[in-house]
Amino acid sequence: MSTTPQAALTQRLRAALAACGLPPERGDVVAAADTRFGDYQANAAMVLAKEAKRNPRELAAQIAEQFDGGDLCAKPEIAGPGFLNFRLEPGWVSRRVGILSADARCGVPEAEERLKIIVDFSSPNIAKPMHVGHIRSTILGDALSRIARFLGHEVVTDNHLGDWGTQFGKVLYGWKHLLDRAALERDPVAEMTRLYREVNAIEQTDPAVHKAAREELVKLQQGDPENRAIWQQLVDLSWAEFEEIYGQLGIRFDERLGESFYDPALAALVEKLLADGVAEISEGAVCVFFRDVPALADKPCLVRKSDGGFLYATTDLATIEYREERWEPDAIWYVTGAPQQLHFQQVFSAARRMGYGTKLEHIAFGSILGEDHKLMKTRSGDNVPLRALLDEAVTRARAMIEEKNPEMPEEEKKHIARVVGLGAVKYAELSQHRMTDYVFSWSKMLSLQGNTAPYLQNAYVRVRSIFRKLGTELGAAENISLTEPAELALAKKLLQFGEVVPTVLHEFRPNLLANYLFETANAFHAFYEACPVLKAEGPARHSRLVLCDTTARVLRQGLELLGVEVPERM
């Protein structure tokens, strides 16, 4: 598909500005906030008039006079202090829908500039279960990766595992002295977590155990074969559980290089920072100072403690160094919580001091709250295990299916319960602005009403049911004629898909796509109520079937970009 309505209007508005002797690059067109006044609008006349100290309505009239809408739209209407409003011609919309219906990309253009992007997300800790706190990074990172790939970027997904650090001394001690082999076989991660907690509790009152756990850690760090072998088992058993969860969510990673991978490089990195004058010694510690950066002037980045220990910042700088050498990326995106904003400001500033020009982005997000509006926890105060939460989502979706469609075959019930349950959890996350703290509500996210995955999935199923009744697939989408207001409203909304998808990456906001899909489903339901499809005849029937098929394809593609599957029945 060659162009979107927004792109076509922008091109023509820029030609009109040039004809008026005005800078054409100022001619941006956006979708109208209120379609009663037009389909698209531009404020170029107001902005340019202010700069030139001219009357904005007079300048708008001059631009409108030079505007050649051709078969795209009529002359723009001037509203308020100088807005230019554009209404698309029904004939142009009809033809574009015919083209859109045959486009495998549903009208989404590929990015003009192809980038190589590393997306760092999820990052659970070895020997601990994934929990509700991992939802946002995991689901948001996957959606952004999918959308970036669809737009033509080269994406490397990297799961930076927490597989090194002080906690392993405690787990190693517990493994050697307290391990329950039967429990390990039943639930490996739960047993590893128990070992950590028991040793942590014991060493509070037993200095000998604290010392022994510390010695186990030192042996691990020095490459002791026994401790390395146990540690590798911890990693393998943990990853097996993580991989099961990722498989359930349909998420894959190109890399899973944990903190341990970069540990051998840390000492040399710090020496290089000192030698290059990037870092300096302060009170025995090694720091990178940012005296010329007001926000960080009193917040240096510590890369080696006075006792010789390294920090997360050291590992993150070594990770950037490795990624630069291996992939030469254009951008690295870190999808982690808002509390880490200062950490990444320091790390990114230090990386720039090291000479790296790669665009580094911290894609921050808020918290998930329980229905009491506090951080979501179990009754005992622990984080809610992610596997248990996903299983609960599928169980609740299954109960809905049993109630509404009890005669459905068992295998189909299982499939739909998984698709609806997991889709509900993903969409509840992605339909929020990422910085919003949102309440995790089962009743809301599984509702068939409102801005939820089941509502959108049901809209898709409703469309597909039309073709099941029809009994044949749709033929060539030729001679489309849309005249009814509900037809045109849906068609215009479908044509906006190619405008919305690229904007998601501007501020890393999948909620823009989610909200668009919700509006599209609403437009379809309004069309479906106002315009009979199978009972229509001749050109109207054919045109409406094309609209229906294109709606299903856009909903399916849009949800797929968010990582949400669609069932054929519900």
Protein Blocks (a to p, Z undefined) as FASTA:
>chain_A
ZZdfklmmmmmmmmmmmmnopafklmccdddfblklojbdcfklmmmmmmnopafklmmm
mmmmmpcgkjmbccdddehjlpacddddfklmmmmmmmmmmpmnlopacdfbdcddddde
hjiaehiacdfklmmmmmmmmmmmmmmmmnopacdddddddfbdjklmmmmmmmmmmpcf
klmmmmmmlmmmmmmmmmmmmmmmmmklmmmmmmmmmmmmnopaklmmmmmmmmmmmmmm
mmmmmmmnopacfbdcdfklmmmmmmmmmmmmmmnomacceehiacdddfklmklmmmcc
dfbdfkopacfklmmmmmmmmmmmmnopabdcddddfklmmmmmmmmmmmmmnopabdcd
dddddddddfkopacddfkopacdfklmmmmmmmmmmmmmmmmmmmbcfklmmmmmmmmm
mmmmmmmmmmpcfkbccdddfklmmpcgdjdfklmmmmmmmmmmmmmmnopacdddehia
cfbfklmmmmmmmmmmmmmmmmmmmnopaklmmmmmmmmmmmmmmmmmmmcfklpgcjll
mmmmmmmmmmmmmmmmmmmmnopacdfbZZ
